[in-house]
Amino acid sequence: MRRDRRATSTALGYVLSLGIAAVLVSGLLVAGGGLMEDQRDQSARIELQVIGQTVADDLASAGRLSDCDSCDVRLRIDVPSRVAGESYLIDVVEVDGTAPSYRYRLALTTGRSNVAINVTVRTSVPVVETSVTGGTMIAEYDPAAGTLEVRND
């Protein structure tokens, strides 16, 4: 009986096959998970860039429309509330506050994955520095202060 090793080789081959398959599948999952994460970040970056350009264009338009003392401008800006399944924040930060062309940076950042992009906007009136979440926003001109303010709807 000691010379009969047939059952051992079959069981050993089966266990080795399962072990190799488990290692290969786990390696594919790890590599594929990283690829999916990179694709999600790339998608979020592209979406944020498009949203940033949309908000910048609308802010510049609101600035041109409100370039008078008696103007009543209230512009609705509709952008998606989520990018790549995440919420995001838009920070309006002053870069150059000297007339006649005011320059601001729109910093768009996702919540969970921290993907961030910056878009520059030039306006003919000052804009109040603020933070808003994605979704429907209002750009409103305050004639008393002579500033444009962005806020969530």
ZICOR-V587046 format. One record per residue. N is the residue number from 0. RES is the residue in three letters. PHI is phi in whole degrees, -180 to 180 (none if undefined). Layout:
N:RES:PHI
N:RES:PHI
//
This chain:
0:MET:none
1:ARG:-67
2:ARG:-81
3:ASP:-84
4:ARG:-118
5:ARG:-66
6:ALA:-66
7:THR:-66
8:SER:-68
9:THR:-67
10:ALA:-66
11:LEU:-64
12:GLY:-62
13:TYR:-64
14:VAL:-65
15:LEU:-64
16:SER:-62
17:LEU:-63
18:GLY:-64
19:ILE:-65
20:ALA:-63
21:ALA:-64
22:VAL:-64
23:LEU:-65
24:VAL:-65
25:SER:-66
26:GLY:-64
27:LEU:-65
28:LEU:-65
29:VAL:-66
30:ALA:-67
31:GLY:-67
32:GLY:-64
33:GLY:-66
34:LEU:-65
35:MET:-64
36:GLU:-63
37:ASP:-64
38:GLN:-66
39:ARG:-66
40:ASP:-64
41:GLN:-63
42:SER:-63
43:ALA:-62
44:ARG:-62
45:ILE:-66
46:GLU:-64
47:LEU:-64
48:GLN:-63
49:VAL:-65
50:ILE:-64
51:GLY:-60
52:GLN:-65
53:THR:-63
54:VAL:-65
55:ALA:-62
56:ASP:-63
57:ASP:-68
58:LEU:-65
59:ALA:-64
60:SER:-64
61:ALA:-63
62:GLY:-64
63:ARG:-66
64:LEU:-70
65:SER:-99
66:ASP:-84
67:CYS:-155
68:ASP:-77
69:SER:-106
70:CYS:-77
71:ASP:-121
72:VAL:-114
73:ARG:-142
74:LEU:-107
75:ARG:-90
76:ILE:-115
77:ASP:-103
78:VAL:-132
79:PRO:-60
80:SER:-84
81:ARG:-138
82:VAL:-127
83:ALA:50
84:GLY:79
85:GLU:-126
86:SER:-79
87:TYR:-145
88:LEU:-125
89:ILE:-117
90:ASP:-104
91:VAL:-98
92:VAL:-124
93:GLU:-73
94:VAL:-106
95:ASP:-142
96:GLY:-100
97:THR:-105
98:ALA:-71
99:PRO:-92
100:SER:-123
101:TYR:-87
102:ARG:-118
103:TYR:-132
104:ARG:-113
105:LEU:-97
106:ALA:-101
107:LEU:-104
108:THR:-136
109:THR:-78
110:GLY:-75
111:ARG:-84
112:SER:-93
113:ASN:58
114:VAL:-77
115:ALA:-135
116:ILE:-137
117:ASN:-125
118:VAL:-130
119:THR:-97
120:VAL:-133
121:ARG:-113
122:THR:-130
123:SER:-91
124:VAL:-128
125:PRO:-66
126:VAL:-116
127:VAL:-72
128:GLU:-68
129:THR:-158
130:SER:-128
131:VAL:-134
132:THR:-91
133:GLY:-65
134:GLY:124
135:THR:-78
136:MET:-125
137:ILE:-123
138:ALA:-105
139:GLU:-124
140:TYR:-92
141:ASP:-104
142:PRO:-65
143:ALA:-66
144:ALA:-89
145:GLY:73
146:THR:-126
147:LEU:-107
148:GLU:-124
149:VAL:-107
150:ARG:-147
151:ASN:-72
152:ASP:-76
//
